[in-house]
């Protein structure tokens, strides 16, 4: 059974939605057979000024992604890269052992978002 903070992030997910003109977009998972998420970021003055996501997955994936976005918002990309799945699990007050992988899925999608941001930046596509 999950704790009240996990339930709160599932029933009241933070930062859900999309971002028009996102500076970076990352996807991870397989929409046809299970968990799938898309993460969008906007960067202002080298910090993540906004972060949103769309998701198809279990309640724990929704909760871990919600918490991860709260942890990443306001950080530089370099700082947010240091967030681990374990950090997300701790911030949520723990998860059942068979659900801790959900935090890692969220972090992997976030890293793909950073890769996209860096690509757009290097190609001059992103103005922030």
Secondary structure, DSSP 8 states (H G I E B T S, - for coil): ---HHHHHHHHT-SSBS--TT-SEEEEEE-TTTS-EEEEEEEEETTEEEEEEEEEES-HHHHHHHHHHHHHHTTSBHHHHHT--HHHHHHHTT---GGGTHHHHHHHHHHHHHHHHHHHHHHTT----
